[in-house]
Amino acid sequence: MSDKKQKKWRWIFPSLMMISVIATILIGTVGFGGQNRTDPIVPEKKNDYAIFSMAIPDQLNFSEERVPLEQFDVYEALDRELLSNAYFHSQTIRLIKMANRYFPVIEPILKKQGIPDDFKYLAVAESGLANAVSPANAVGFWQLRKGTAEEYGLEINSEIDERYHLEKSTVAACRYLNESYEKYGNWTTSAASYNIGRRGIDREMARQKNENYYDLLLNEETARYLFRILALKLIIEEPADYGFQLSKKDLYNPIPYTVVELNEPLADFADFAFEHGTNYKMLKFLNPWLRDNKLGNKAGLTYSIKIPEDGFRDPESISGE
């Protein structure tokens, strides 16, 4: 390179560097629109939403049987279910609302059958207070399989399935639980047996030489089962403690009804509904155990059919206020 060209680049490079430094300073101190850029950009606070851990009670009982929360695995198992259910907002708030409709039906039956009141939360854990059908074909609020249901006196055929009958299926579940209590002598193991079956719980007790639910290594569903019941109990009993804000008018009320006795064949339940001032949809809503649009009733049995009262679909009639 010639001496003339070298002298030219000697002053061009420093000039470019000086321009670059000045530009960097200007951009770093004054941004677009004149906003100061010396500090990190923090977005404006949009709301007050925050996520918290759930408070675990110091003491907790299931059916008057102490839960050993001082054991870390028991504590963490309950914590898991509280987090899962408290932060499953849409489902859990619906369960709180539904409990107001169905617990008044379930509670007196549990009491009459000698089952602790806490077992109403077992129905919530089993089915979400819905006439669900599981992949194993367990049916209804209490998730009864066909053989078990028939063993405890429920009628199941193409026209009738009393696993969908809330009152009768609750009685059947109570009979199972009472038998489990007679066998195990405590309600905690009785509840676990409802999930895994008595043969299943017996097998694990024999294998592990231990009869304490909290000491048994069980499949994940059964291991979580009682803690889900406990978490639902805590949330539904005191929803505000877990962030659920509901007023009385938000809850779903029981549907008022009268009963019509039916002891003969019936050709068409749609006609029957119209004759009694309602429609097929509402008749089946109150009597989901009627599985067909007709009833043969060759045995001449007597069935109690619920008929909704006039005006029950009006908002005022179902408001909690």
C-alpha positions in Angstrom: 0.0 0.0 0.0 1.3 3.5 -0.8 2.3 6.0 1.9 -0.5 8.3 0.7 -3.2 5.6 1.1 -1.8 4.6 4.5 -2.0 8.2 5.8 -5.6 8.3 4.6 -6.8 5.2 6.5 -4.9 6.3 9.7 -7.4 9.1 10.2 -10.5 7.3 8.8 -10.4 4.4 11.3 -10.2 6.6 14.5 -13.0 8.8 13.1 -15.2 5.8 12.6 -14.5 4.4 16.1 -15.3 7.8 17.6 -18.6 8.0 15.8 -19.5 4.4 16.9 -18.7 5.3 20.6 -20.8 8.5 20.5 -23.8 6.6 18.8 -23.6 3.8 21.5 -23.7 6.4 24.3 -26.7 8.2 22.7 -28.7 5.0 22.1 -27.9 3.7 25.6 -29.0 6.8 27.4 -31.9 8.0 25.2 -34.1 5.5 23.5 -36.8 5.8 21.0 -39.3 8.5 22.1 -36.8 9.8 24.6 -37.2 6.9 27.1 -34.3 6.4 29.5 -32.6 3.0 28.8 -30.1 2.9 31.5 -32.2 0.6 33.7 -33.8 -2.8 32.7 -37.2 -2.6 31.2 -39.8 -4.0 33.6 -43.3 -4.5 32.2 -46.2 -2.8 34.0 -47.9 -4.8 36.7 -51.1 -6.1 35.0 -53.0 -7.5 38.0 -52.6 -8.7 41.6 -52.6 -12.4 40.7 -50.3 -14.6 42.6 -49.8 -18.3 43.2 -49.5 -19.6 46.7 -48.8 -22.9 48.4 -51.8 -24.4 50.3 -51.9 -24.2 54.0 -51.8 -27.6 55.6 -53.8 -27.9 58.9 -51.9 -28.8 62.0 -54.3 -31.6 62.7 -56.7 -33.5 60.5 -59.1 -36.5 60.9 -60.8 -38.8 58.5 -64.0 -40.2 60.0 -62.6 -39.4 63.5 -59.4 -41.3 62.7 -56.2 -39.2 63.0 -54.2 -38.5 59.9 -50.4 -38.6 60.8 -49.4 -35.4 59.2 -46.1 -35.4 61.1 -44.8 -38.0 58.7 -43.3 -36.2 55.7 -44.7 -38.5 53.1 -48.3 -38.1 54.5 -47.8 -34.4 54.7 -46.6 -34.2 51.1 -49.3 -36.5 49.8 -52.0 -34.2 51.2 -50.1 -31.2 49.9 -50.1 -32.6 46.4 -53.9 -33.2 46.4 -54.6 -29.8 47.9 -52.5 -28.1 45.1 -54.1 -30.3 42.4 -57.7 -29.5 43.5 -57.3 -26.0 44.7 -55.7 -25.0 41.4 -58.1 -27.0 39.2 -60.3 -23.9 39.4 -63.1 -24.7 37.0 -63.7 -28.3 38.2 -63.3 -27.6 41.9 -65.6 -24.6 42.0 -68.2 -26.7 40.2 -67.9 -29.4 42.8 -68.5 -26.9 45.5 -71.7 -25.8 43.8 -72.8 -29.4 43.1 -72.2 -30.4 46.7 -75.0 -28.1 47.8 -77.5 -30.0 45.6 -76.5 -33.6 46.3 -75.1 -33.7 49.8 -78.6 -33.2 51.3 -79.5 -36.5 49.6 -76.4 -38.4 50.6 -75.9 -37.2 54.2 -79.1 -38.7 55.8 -78.5 -42.0 54.0 -74.9 -42.3 55.3 -76.2 -41.4 58.8 -79.0 -44.0 58.7 -76.6 -46.7 57.4 -74.0 -46.0 60.2 -71.4 -44.5 57.8 -69.3 -41.5 58.9 -70.3 -38.2 57.2 -66.8 -37.8 55.7 -67.7 -40.5 53.1 -69.8 -38.1 51.1 -66.4 -36.8 49.9 -65.6 -40.3 48.6 -68.5 -39.9 46.2 -66.9 -36.6 45.1 -63.6 -38.2 44.5 -65.1 -41.2 42.7 -67.3 -39.4 40.2 -67.2 -35.7 40.7 -70.9 -36.0 41.7 -71.9 -37.1 38.3 -73.4 -40.2 36.7 -70.0 -41.0 35.2 -69.0 -44.3 33.5 -65.4 -45.3 34.0 -63.2 -47.2 31.5 -63.8 -50.3 33.7 -67.6 -49.8 33.3 -68.0 -48.6 36.9 -71.2 -46.5 36.9 -72.8 -43.6 38.8 -71.9 -41.3 41.7 -70.4 -44.3 43.6 -68.8 -46.0 40.6 -70.3 -49.4 41.1 -69.5 -52.3 38.8 -72.3 -54.5 37.6 -71.4 -57.6 39.7 -70.9 -55.6 42.9 -74.1 -53.6 42.3 -76.2 -56.7 41.8 -74.6 -58.3 44.9 -75.9 -55.4 47.0 -79.4 -55.6 45.5 -79.5 -53.1 42.6 -81.5 -53.9 39.5 -79.6 -53.7 36.2 -81.1 -54.5 32.8 -81.7 -52.9 29.5 -84.5 -50.7 31.0 -83.3 -50.1 34.5 -79.9 -49.4 36.0 -80.1 -48.5 39.6 -76.4 -47.6 39.8 -77.7 -44.3 38.4 -80.2 -44.1 41.3 -78.6 -41.8 43.8 -80.5 -43.0 46.9 -80.3 -46.7 46.1 -76.7 -46.7 45.0 -75.7 -44.8 48.1 -77.3 -47.5 50.2 -75.4 -50.1 48.2 -72.1 -48.3 48.7 -72.8 -48.1 52.5 -73.3 -51.8 52.6 -70.0 -52.4 51.0 -68.3 -49.9 53.4 -69.9 -51.5 56.5 -68.6 -54.9 55.4 -65.1 -53.5 55.0 -65.3 -51.9 58.4 -66.3 -55.2 60.0 -63.2 -56.7 58.3 -60.6 -54.1 58.9 -61.8 -52.3 62.0 -61.1 -48.8 60.7 -62.6 -46.4 58.2 -59.3 -45.4 56.6 -58.6 -48.9 55.2 -62.3 -49.3 54.4 -62.1 -46.2 52.2 -58.9 -47.6 50.5 -60.6 -50.9 49.9 -63.4 -49.1 48.1 -60.8 -48.1 45.5 -58.6 -51.2 45.2 -61.1 -53.8 46.4 -60.8 -55.9 49.5 -58.8 -58.6 47.7 -56.4 -55.9 46.5 -55.8 -54.4 49.9 -55.5 -57.9 51.5 -52.9 -58.9 49.0 -50.8 -55.8 49.7 -51.1 -56.2 53.5 -50.0 -59.8 53.2 -47.1 -59.0 50.9 -45.8 -56.1 53.0 -46.7 -57.5 56.4 -48.4 -54.3 57.4 -52.0 -53.3 57.9 -51.7 -49.5 58.2 -52.8 -47.6 55.1 -50.3 -44.9 55.7 -47.4 -47.5 55.7 -48.5 -49.4 52.6 -46.9 -49.1 49.2 -49.8 -49.0 46.9 -50.5 -48.3 43.3 -50.6 -44.5 42.6 -54.4 -44.2 42.3 -55.0 -45.9 45.7 -52.0 -44.2 47.3 -53.5 -40.8 46.3 -57.1 -41.9 47.0 -57.6 -41.0 50.6 -55.6 -37.8 50.3 -57.8 -36.6 47.4 -60.9 -37.3 49.6 -59.2 -35.3 52.4 -58.3 -32.4 50.1 -61.8 -32.2 48.7 -63.2 -32.2 52.3 -61.0 -29.3 53.3 -61.8 -27.3 50.2 -65.5 -27.9 50.1 -66.0 -27.3 53.9 -64.0 -24.0 53.8 -63.7 -22.9 50.2 -62.7 -19.3 51.1 -59.6 -20.7 52.8 -58.4 -22.0 49.4 -59.3 -18.9 47.3 -62.8 -19.9 46.2 -65.2 -17.0 46.7 -68.9 -18.0 46.4 -72.0 -16.5 47.7 -75.1 -18.5 48.6 -76.8 -17.6 45.3 -73.8 -19.2 43.4 -74.6 -22.7 44.7 -76.8 -25.2 42.9 -79.9 -26.0 45.0 -81.8 -29.4 45.1 -84.5 -29.7 42.5 -88.0 -29.9 44.2 -90.1 -32.8 43.1 -93.0 -35.0 43.9 -93.2 -38.8 43.6 -95.5 -40.9 41.4 -95.6 -44.6 42.0 -95.6 -46.8 38.9 -96.3 -50.5 39.2 -97.4 -51.5 35.6 -95.8 -51.5 32.1 -95.4 -48.1 30.4 -95.2 -47.7 26.7 -93.7 -44.2 26.4 -92.0 -42.1 29.1 -92.3 -39.0 26.9 -96.1 -39.2 27.0 -95.9 -40.0 30.8 -93.8 -36.8 31.3 -96.3 -34.6 29.4 -99.2 -36.1 31.4 -97.4 -35.1 34.6 -96.6 -31.5 33.5 -93.0 -31.9 32.5 -90.9 -33.2 29.6 -88.7 -36.2 28.7 -85.5 -34.4 29.3 -86.4 -33.2 32.9 -87.9 -36.6 33.7 -84.6 -38.3 32.8 -82.7 -35.6 34.7 -84.4 -36.6 37.9 -84.6 -40.3 37.1 -81.4 -41.2 35.2 -81.8 -44.8 36.3 -84.6 -45.1 33.7 -82.4 -46.3 30.8 -85.1 -46.6 28.1 -88.1 -44.7 26.8 -90.4 -47.4 28.0 -90.8 -49.9 30.9 -91.8 -53.5 30.4 -92.1 -54.3 34.2 -93.2 -57.9 33.6 -92.7 -58.6 37.3 -95.1 -55.9 38.4 -92.6 -54.1 40.6 -93.3 -50.7 42.1 -91.0 -47.8 41.0 -91.0 -44.4 42.5 -90.7 -41.8 39.7 -89.6 -38.3 40.6 -91.7 -35.5 38.9 -90.3 -32.0 39.1 -92.5 -29.4 40.7 -94.0 -26.6 38.6 -91.7 -23.7 38.0 -88.6 -25.5 39.1 -86.7 -24.3 36.1 -87.3 -20.6 36.9 -84.1 -18.9 38.2 -85.9 -17.9 41.4 -86.7 -21.4 42.3 -83.2 -22.7 42.2 -81.4 -19.6 43.5 -79.6 -20.0 46.8 -80.9 -16.7 48.0 
